[in-house]
Amino acid sequence: MGESMAVFVPAPGDRTWIEGVGGAESNVACHLASRGFRSRWVSALGQDSFGRAVLSRVRAAGVDTADVHIDPTRQTGLYFKEPGAVTYYRRGSAASALGPDLLDRISLAHTRLVHVSGITAALSPSCLGLLRAVLRDRRGDYRVSFDINWRPALWEHGGGPELLRELADSADIVLVGSDEAEALWGTDDPAEVRALLPGPETLVVKQGADGATLMESGQRVFEPALAVDVVEPVGAGDAFAAGFLASTLDGQGAGRRLRAGHLSAAGTLLTHEDVGEQLPAELASALLDADEPAWRGARVSTEGVRLG
């Protein structure tokens, strides 16, 4: 549940732009659909060509878009992505008008998991109200996963650190980058982040190329990241979230869930797309079951995987 926008990236070698789709929550929905889950994206788009393009792309990925509202008066958000810079045009977008009343128009009766992110909280007061309602006014037997997704440019009026901590502490599953935790709360240590967020059943601190730490039921598990020849990092966090959540929904153990996140992220790191391809199933399965030396020695590139 959250905003997706039309995204434009410069085409190589000339002055034209290539249109795509960008949105943390819809990225996760697309990844989950590709893994065979019934995945639904809930949002709002403008009644414009950009909105139609976003809707078509997400729907083509196998995601249920029946609960996407088409707003006849507000536009679809846009952003332009250039090397080293991202420019957003999302103020007053259709998704920024979402609010708690959205929950009266959709059914969550058969939902196992609702995934949201901190981006939504920054879009408008009504969007913040929606997140609070999702996290506190549960309308079904589902868990809520919350990806911090710290975007300082969206919090121009301040309040981000306190609000994001409040929201995250009401979730069941929280994912946060160590760099985000440092920027928000002054620490990148998983134990200290856990002390700040005692509420969630599950906390994952993503530590970049080093790996990720899972803290759950008094247990602390670290799993190193795969070595990847990175093409572009955008979208890798969403891919990690989807891989981890898919494995969580399948009831897998701690280390395997973290590895599933790393494998999913690796597929996106190898592409310019926000939603990359999964690694081949046989290879992913072998890596999930690999012993520690083999996992640590593997290196993933666009040419394949080299085992150490």
C-alpha positions as CSV (number, residue, x, y, z in Angstrom):
1,M,0.0,0.0,0.0
2,G,1.7,3.2,-1.2
3,E,2.5,5.6,-4.0
4,S,4.1,4.6,-7.4
5,M,5.1,7.1,-10.0
6,A,6.2,7.3,-13.6
7,V,10.0,7.4,-13.7
8,F,12.2,8.7,-16.5
9,V,15.8,7.8,-17.0
10,P,18.1,9.1,-19.7
11,A,18.7,6.9,-22.6
12,P,22.4,6.1,-23.2
13,G,24.1,8.2,-25.8
14,D,21.4,10.7,-26.7
15,R,19.0,13.3,-25.1
16,T,15.9,11.2,-24.9
17,W,14.3,9.6,-21.9
18,I,13.1,6.1,-21.1
19,E,9.9,5.8,-19.1
20,G,9.5,3.3,-16.4
21,V,7.7,2.8,-13.0
22,G,9.0,3.4,-9.6
23,G,7.4,2.8,-6.2
24,A,8.7,0.9,-3.1
25,E,5.5,-0.8,-2.3
26,S,4.5,-1.8,-5.8
27,N,8.1,-3.1,-6.3
28,V,7.5,-5.5,-3.4
29,A,4.1,-6.5,-4.7
30,C,5.6,-7.3,-8.2
31,H,8.4,-9.4,-6.6
32,L,5.9,-11.3,-4.5
33,A,3.7,-12.0,-7.5
34,S,6.7,-13.4,-9.4
35,R,7.2,-15.8,-6.5
36,G,3.7,-17.2,-6.8
37,F,2.0,-15.2,-4.1
38,R,-1.4,-13.5,-4.6
39,S,-0.3,-10.0,-4.4
40,R,-2.4,-6.8,-4.4
41,W,-1.3,-3.2,-4.7
42,V,-3.5,-0.5,-3.2
43,S,-2.9,3.1,-4.2
44,A,-4.2,6.0,-6.3
45,L,-3.2,7.3,-9.7
46,G,-4.2,10.2,-11.8
47,Q,-6.5,9.9,-14.8
48,D,-3.6,10.5,-17.2
49,S,-1.3,8.7,-19.5
50,F,1.3,8.3,-16.7
51,G,-1.2,6.7,-14.4
52,R,-2.3,4.3,-17.2
53,A,1.3,3.3,-17.8
54,V,2.0,2.7,-14.1
55,L,-1.2,0.6,-13.8
56,S,-0.4,-1.4,-16.9
57,R,3.1,-2.2,-15.8
58,V,2.2,-3.3,-12.3
59,R,-0.8,-5.4,-13.6
60,A,1.4,-7.0,-16.2
61,A,3.6,-8.3,-13.4
62,G,0.7,-10.3,-12.1
63,V,-0.3,-8.0,-9.3
64,D,-4.0,-7.4,-8.5
65,T,-4.8,-3.7,-9.1
66,A,-8.5,-3.7,-8.5
67,D,-8.2,-1.5,-5.5
68,V,-6.2,1.3,-7.2
69,H,-8.3,4.4,-7.2
70,I,-8.2,6.6,-10.4
71,D,-8.4,10.2,-9.3
72,P,-10.0,12.5,-12.0
73,T,-8.6,15.7,-10.5
74,R,-5.1,14.9,-9.3
75,Q,-2.1,13.9,-11.3
76,T,0.2,10.9,-11.2
77,G,3.5,11.6,-9.5
78,L,6.7,11.7,-11.6
79,Y,10.4,11.5,-11.0
80,F,13.5,11.8,-13.1
81,K,16.5,9.7,-12.3
82,E,20.0,10.8,-13.5
83,P,23.4,9.7,-12.3
84,G,23.8,11.0,-8.8
85,A,20.5,12.9,-8.7
86,V,16.8,12.2,-8.4
87,T,14.1,14.9,-9.0
88,Y,10.6,14.3,-7.8
89,Y,7.3,15.9,-9.0
90,R,4.8,14.4,-6.6
91,R,3.4,17.3,-4.5
92,G,-0.4,17.2,-4.8
93,S,-0.4,13.8,-6.5
94,A,-3.3,11.4,-6.5
95,A,-1.7,9.1,-3.9
96,S,-1.0,12.1,-1.5
97,A,-4.8,12.4,-1.1
98,L,-5.1,8.9,0.4
99,G,-6.4,8.7,3.9
100,P,-7.8,6.4,6.6
101,D,-11.1,6.2,4.8
102,L,-9.4,4.0,2.2
103,L,-9.7,1.1,4.7
104,D,-13.5,1.5,4.5
105,R,-13.4,0.8,0.7
106,I,-11.2,-2.3,0.6
107,S,-11.4,-5.7,2.2
108,L,-8.5,-7.1,4.2
109,A,-10.4,-10.2,5.3
110,H,-8.2,-12.8,3.5
111,T,-4.9,-10.8,3.8
112,R,-1.9,-12.4,5.5
113,L,0.4,-9.4,5.3
114,V,0.1,-5.7,4.6
115,H,3.4,-4.0,3.5
116,V,3.8,-0.2,3.9
117,S,6.8,2.2,4.1
118,G,7.8,5.4,5.7
119,I,7.6,7.2,2.4
120,T,3.8,7.3,2.7
121,A,3.9,9.1,6.1
122,A,5.8,12.0,4.5
123,L,3.3,12.6,1.6
124,S,0.6,14.4,3.5
125,P,-1.2,14.5,6.9
126,S,-4.0,12.2,5.5
127,C,-1.4,9.7,4.3
128,L,0.1,9.7,7.8
129,G,-3.3,9.1,9.2
130,L,-3.7,6.1,6.8
131,L,-0.5,4.5,8.1
132,R,-1.5,5.0,11.7
133,A,-4.9,3.3,10.9
134,V,-3.2,0.4,9.1
135,L,-0.8,-0.2,12.0
136,R,-3.2,0.3,14.9
137,D,-6.7,-0.4,13.6
138,R,-6.3,-4.0,12.4
139,R,-9.2,-5.1,10.4
140,G,-8.2,-8.7,10.0
141,D,-5.8,-11.4,11.1
142,Y,-2.8,-10.0,9.2
143,R,0.7,-8.8,10.0
144,V,2.1,-5.5,9.0
145,S,5.6,-5.1,7.6
146,F,7.1,-1.6,7.6
147,D,10.1,-0.6,5.6
148,I,11.6,2.6,7.0
149,N,12.6,3.9,3.5
150,W,14.1,7.2,4.9
151,R,13.8,9.9,2.3
152,P,15.0,13.2,4.0
153,A,13.9,15.4,1.0
154,L,10.3,14.4,1.7
155,W,10.5,15.6,5.3
156,E,11.3,19.2,4.7
157,H,9.1,20.3,7.6
158,G,10.9,17.9,10.0
159,G,9.4,15.3,12.4
160,G,10.7,12.3,10.4
161,P,12.8,10.6,13.1
162,E,10.1,10.7,15.8
163,L,7.2,9.8,13.5
164,L,9.1,6.9,11.8
165,R,10.1,5.5,15.2
166,E,6.5,5.7,16.4
167,L,5.1,4.0,13.3
168,A,7.8,1.3,13.1
169,D,7.3,0.4,16.8
170,S,3.6,-0.4,15.9
171,A,4.5,-2.9,13.1
172,D,5.0,-6.6,13.3
173,I,8.0,-6.7,10.9
174,V,10.4,-3.8,10.5
175,L,13.2,-3.4,7.9
176,V,15.7,-0.6,8.2
177,G,19.1,0.1,6.7
178,S,21.9,0.7,9.2
179,D,22.7,4.0,7.3
180,E,19.0,5.0,7.8
181,A,19.1,4.2,11.5
182,E,22.3,6.2,11.9
183,A,20.7,9.2,10.1
184,L,17.4,9.0,12.0
185,W,18.4,7.9,15.5
186,G,22.2,8.3,15.7
187,T,23.1,4.6,15.8
188,D,23.7,1.8,13.3
189,D,24.2,-0.9,15.9
190,P,21.4,-3.6,15.6
191,A,21.1,-4.0,19.4
192,E,20.7,-0.3,20.0
193,V,18.1,-0.1,17.1
194,R,16.3,-2.9,18.8
195,A,16.3,-1.0,22.1
196,L,14.7,1.9,20.2
197,L,12.1,-0.4,18.6
198,P,11.1,-3.0,21.2
199,G,7.5,-3.4,19.8
200,P,8.0,-5.4,16.5
201,E,8.2,-9.1,16.6
202,T,10.8,-9.1,13.9
203,L,13.5,-6.5,13.2
204,V,15.9,-6.6,10.3
205,V,18.8,-4.2,10.1
206,K,20.3,-4.2,6.6
207,Q,24.0,-3.5,6.7
208,G,24.7,-2.8,3.0
209,A,27.4,-5.0,1.4
210,D,28.3,-6.5,4.8
211,G,25.0,-8.3,5.3
212,A,21.9,-8.1,7.5
213,T,21.0,-8.9,11.1
214,L,17.7,-10.4,12.2
215,M,16.5,-9.9,15.7
216,E,13.4,-11.9,16.7
217,S,12.2,-13.8,19.8
218,G,15.4,-13.0,21.7
219,Q,17.5,-14.4,18.9
220,R,20.1,-12.5,16.9
221,V,21.2,-13.9,13.5
222,F,23.6,-12.3,11.0
223,E,23.9,-13.4,7.4
224,P,26.6,-11.9,5.1
225,A,25.5,-10.4,1.8
226,L,26.4,-12.0,-1.5
227,A,29.2,-10.3,-3.3
228,V,27.6,-8.7,-6.4
229,D,29.1,-6.7,-9.3
230,V,26.5,-3.9,-9.0
231,V,25.0,-2.3,-12.1
232,E,22.7,0.0,-10.1
233,P,21.5,-0.1,-6.5
234,V,18.0,1.4,-6.9
235,G,15.3,-1.0,-5.9
236,A,17.6,-3.5,-4.2
237,G,16.1,-2.7,-0.8
238,D,12.6,-3.5,-2.0
239,A,13.9,-6.7,-3.6
240,F,15.5,-7.7,-0.3
241,A,12.2,-6.9,1.6
242,A,10.2,-9.1,-0.9
243,G,12.6,-12.0,-0.7
244,F,12.7,-11.9,3.1
245,L,8.9,-11.5,3.4
246,A,8.3,-14.4,0.9
247,S,10.5,-16.7,2.9
248,T,8.8,-15.5,6.1
249,L,5.4,-16.3,4.7
250,D,6.7,-19.7,3.8
251,G,7.7,-20.3,7.4
252,Q,11.4,-20.5,6.8
253,G,14.1,-20.2,9.4
254,A,16.1,-17.1,10.3
255,G,19.2,-17.6,8.2
256,R,17.3,-18.8,5.2
257,R,15.0,-15.8,5.3
258,L,18.0,-13.5,5.3
259,R,19.6,-15.4,2.4
260,A,16.4,-15.2,0.5
261,G,16.5,-11.4,0.9
262,H,20.1,-11.2,-0.3
263,L,19.4,-13.4,-3.3
264,S,16.4,-11.3,-4.3
265,A,18.5,-8.1,-3.9
266,A,21.2,-9.5,-6.0
267,G,18.9,-9.9,-9.0
268,T,17.9,-6.3,-8.9
269,L,21.5,-5.1,-8.3
270,L,22.4,-6.6,-11.7
271,T,19.9,-4.4,-13.7
272,H,19.0,-0.7,-14.2
273,E,15.3,-1.7,-13.5
274,D,13.7,-1.1,-10.1
275,V,12.3,-4.6,-10.3
276,G,15.1,-7.0,-11.5
277,E,14.8,-10.6,-12.6
278,Q,15.2,-13.4,-10.0
279,L,18.3,-15.4,-10.2
280,P,17.7,-18.8,-11.8
281,A,15.8,-21.1,-9.5
282,E,18.4,-23.9,-9.5
283,L,21.1,-21.5,-8.6
284,A,19.1,-19.7,-5.9
285,S,18.2,-23.1,-4.4
286,A,21.9,-24.2,-4.4
287,L,23.0,-20.9,-2.7
288,L,20.2,-21.1,-0.1
289,D,21.5,-24.5,0.9
290,A,25.2,-23.7,0.5
291,D,27.5,-24.0,3.5
292,E,29.0,-20.8,5.0
293,P,32.3,-20.9,3.0
294,A,30.5,-21.5,-0.3
295,W,28.0,-18.7,0.4
296,R,30.8,-16.3,1.4
297,G,32.9,-17.2,-1.6
298,A,30.2,-16.8,-4.2
299,R,30.2,-13.7,-6.5
300,V,27.2,-12.7,-8.7
301,S,27.6,-10.8,-12.0
302,T,25.7,-10.3,-15.2
303,E,27.7,-13.2,-16.6
304,G,26.5,-15.6,-13.8
305,V,27.8,-16.8,-10.5
306,R,31.4,-17.6,-9.6
307,L,31.8,-19.9,-6.6
308,G,34.9,-19.3,-4.5
